[in-house]
Amino acid sequence: MATALMAVGAYAIWDGVRFVKAVPEDFIRAREQSALISADIVNMAASISADLSSINDLDQKGKYEEAVKITEQAIERSKDVRSKVLDLSRELEAMTKMLPEIKSPEAREAAKEAISNRIALSFRLMDYSAYLANLLTSLQAKFRVGYTVTPVAPILEQINSEVTAINSFNKNASASMEKFDSLVSQYE
């Protein structure tokens, strides 16, 4: 068992060295950071979604003061999403700068496709965050004064449209990075 683990570890180190030779370290670092930032964004979006569910429940129960507090927290999380998207954009920029250093032309093209999809996803995340802030501000006004001037249904449609686009760009980017990984693993 220990021998098998040592063999797996040796292979992982050898494979990692081969990967580093084919791909610049700065690209690998930026890719890792963008993955961590993306995970943060996903977690924040999940929290905001849970907040919206809670806000809806509180609204139906007439607990407007509690709904306002949760709305305020969700507005702050929405701002945090925008900030994280800017961080993600910086990492994507770093990856883009390293593209010419990727040895395999096919792997370089796959990485370029993935980055392009992530950039488009970032723009859609910014739009999502703006629509979400608009929705939350409208809900906050409703709870404070009893009504909202801004109709909520069109904002929800816009948010849903952005989520659909974000999911599509993410799927395309993931497929391109899988192709990239496959191509790089073949490169020696």
C-alpha positions as CSV (number, residue, x, y, z in Angstrom):
1,M,0.0,0.0,0.0
2,A,2.8,2.5,1.0
3,T,4.7,1.5,-2.2
4,A,1.6,2.2,-4.3
5,L,1.2,5.6,-2.7
6,M,4.8,6.4,-3.3
7,A,4.5,5.4,-6.9
8,V,1.4,7.6,-7.3
9,G,3.1,10.5,-5.6
10,A,6.2,10.1,-7.9
11,Y,4.0,10.0,-11.0
12,A,2.1,13.1,-9.8
13,I,5.4,15.0,-9.3
14,W,6.7,13.8,-12.7
15,D,3.4,14.7,-14.4
16,G,3.3,18.1,-12.6
17,V,6.9,18.9,-13.8
18,R,5.9,17.9,-17.4
19,F,2.8,20.2,-17.0
20,V,4.9,23.1,-15.8
21,K,7.3,22.7,-18.7
22,A,4.4,23.0,-21.2
23,V,2.5,25.7,-19.3
24,P,4.0,28.8,-17.6
25,E,3.9,28.9,-13.8
26,D,2.1,32.3,-13.8
27,F,-0.6,30.8,-16.0
28,I,-1.0,27.9,-13.5
29,R,-1.1,30.3,-10.5
30,A,-3.7,32.6,-12.2
31,R,-5.8,29.6,-13.1
32,E,-5.7,28.3,-9.5
33,Q,-6.6,31.8,-8.2
34,S,-9.4,32.2,-10.6
35,A,-10.8,28.8,-9.5
36,L,-10.7,29.9,-5.9
37,I,-12.4,33.3,-6.7
38,S,-15.0,31.5,-8.8
39,A,-15.8,29.3,-5.9
40,D,-16.2,32.3,-3.6
41,I,-18.6,33.9,-6.2
42,V,-20.7,30.7,-6.3
43,N,-20.9,30.6,-2.5
44,M,-21.9,34.2,-2.3
45,A,-24.6,33.7,-5.0
46,A,-25.9,30.7,-3.1
47,S,-26.1,32.9,0.1
48,I,-27.9,35.6,-1.8
49,S,-30.3,33.0,-3.2
50,A,-31.0,31.7,0.3
51,D,-31.5,35.4,1.5
52,L,-34.1,35.9,-1.3
53,S,-36.0,32.8,-0.1
54,S,-35.9,34.1,3.5
55,I,-37.0,37.6,2.3
56,N,-39.9,36.1,0.5
57,D,-41.0,34.0,3.5
58,L,-40.7,37.1,5.8
59,D,-42.7,39.2,3.3
60,Q,-45.5,36.6,3.3
61,K,-45.5,36.6,7.1
62,G,-45.6,40.4,7.3
63,K,-42.2,40.5,9.1
64,Y,-41.0,43.6,7.2
65,E,-38.3,44.8,9.7
66,E,-36.6,41.4,9.6
67,A,-36.9,41.4,5.8
68,V,-35.2,44.8,5.6
69,K,-32.3,43.5,7.6
70,I,-31.8,40.5,5.4
71,T,-32.2,42.7,2.3
72,E,-29.4,45.0,3.6
73,Q,-27.1,42.0,4.1
74,A,-27.9,40.7,0.6
75,I,-27.2,44.1,-0.9
76,E,-23.7,44.0,0.7
77,R,-23.1,40.4,-0.6
78,S,-24.1,41.7,-4.1
79,K,-21.4,44.4,-3.8
80,D,-19.0,41.7,-2.7
81,V,-19.9,39.6,-5.8
82,R,-18.9,42.7,-8.0
83,S,-15.6,43.0,-6.2
84,K,-14.9,39.3,-6.6
85,V,-15.7,39.6,-10.3
86,L,-13.1,42.3,-10.6
87,D,-10.6,40.0,-8.9
88,L,-11.5,37.3,-11.3
89,S,-11.0,39.6,-14.3
90,R,-7.4,40.4,-13.1
91,E,-6.6,36.7,-12.9
92,L,-8.1,36.2,-16.4
93,E,-5.9,39.0,-17.6
94,A,-2.8,37.3,-16.2
95,M,-3.8,34.1,-17.9
96,T,-4.3,35.9,-21.2
97,K,-0.8,37.5,-21.0
98,M,0.7,34.0,-20.6
99,L,-1.0,32.5,-23.6
100,P,1.9,33.0,-26.0
101,E,4.1,31.0,-23.5
102,I,2.0,27.8,-23.8
103,K,4.0,25.4,-25.9
104,S,1.2,23.5,-27.6
105,P,-0.7,25.6,-30.2
106,E,-3.8,23.4,-29.7
107,A,-3.7,23.8,-25.9
108,R,-3.1,27.5,-26.3
109,E,-6.3,27.8,-28.5
110,A,-8.3,25.7,-25.9
111,A,-7.1,28.0,-23.1
112,K,-7.9,31.1,-25.2
113,E,-11.5,29.7,-25.7
114,A,-11.8,29.1,-22.0
115,I,-10.6,32.5,-21.1
116,S,-12.9,34.2,-23.6
117,N,-15.9,32.3,-22.1
118,R,-14.8,33.3,-18.6
119,I,-14.5,36.9,-19.6
120,A,-18.0,36.9,-21.1
121,L,-19.1,35.2,-17.9
122,S,-17.6,38.0,-15.9
123,F,-19.5,40.6,-17.8
124,R,-22.7,38.7,-17.3
125,L,-21.9,38.4,-13.6
126,M,-21.5,42.1,-13.4
127,D,-24.9,42.5,-15.0
128,Y,-26.4,39.9,-12.7
129,S,-25.0,41.8,-9.7
130,A,-26.4,45.1,-10.9
131,Y,-29.9,43.6,-11.5
132,L,-29.8,41.9,-8.2
133,A,-28.9,45.1,-6.4
134,N,-31.8,46.8,-8.2
135,L,-34.2,44.0,-7.1
136,L,-32.9,44.1,-3.5
137,T,-33.2,47.9,-3.4
138,S,-36.8,47.7,-4.7
139,L,-37.7,45.1,-2.1
140,Q,-36.1,47.2,0.6
141,A,-38.2,50.2,-0.4
142,K,-41.3,48.0,-0.4
143,F,-40.6,46.8,3.1
144,R,-39.9,50.4,4.4
145,V,-42.7,52.3,2.7
146,G,-45.2,49.5,1.8
147,Y,-44.8,49.6,-2.0
148,T,-42.2,49.8,-4.8
149,V,-42.1,52.0,-7.8
150,T,-40.0,49.6,-9.8
151,P,-41.8,46.5,-11.0
152,V,-40.1,43.4,-9.7
153,A,-41.1,40.8,-12.3
154,P,-39.0,42.4,-15.2
155,I,-36.0,42.5,-12.9
156,L,-36.4,38.8,-12.0
157,E,-36.6,38.0,-15.7
158,Q,-33.4,39.9,-16.3
159,I,-31.7,38.0,-13.4
160,N,-32.9,34.7,-14.7
161,S,-31.6,35.6,-18.2
162,E,-28.2,36.4,-16.8
163,V,-28.1,33.2,-14.8
164,T,-28.9,31.2,-18.0
165,A,-26.1,33.0,-19.9
166,I,-23.6,32.6,-17.0
167,N,-24.3,28.9,-16.8
168,S,-23.8,28.5,-20.6
169,F,-20.5,30.4,-20.6
170,N,-19.3,28.4,-17.6
171,K,-20.2,25.1,-19.3
172,N,-18.3,26.2,-22.4
173,A,-15.3,27.4,-20.4
174,S,-15.1,24.2,-18.4
175,A,-15.2,22.1,-21.6
176,S,-12.4,24.2,-23.1
177,M,-10.3,23.8,-20.0
178,E,-10.9,20.0,-20.0
179,K,-9.7,20.0,-23.6
180,F,-6.7,22.1,-22.5
181,D,-5.8,19.7,-19.7
182,S,-6.0,16.8,-22.0
183,L,-3.8,18.4,-24.7
184,V,-1.2,19.5,-22.1
185,S,-1.1,16.1,-20.5
186,Q,0.0,14.7,-24.0
187,Y,2.6,17.4,-24.5
188,E,6.2,16.5,-23.6
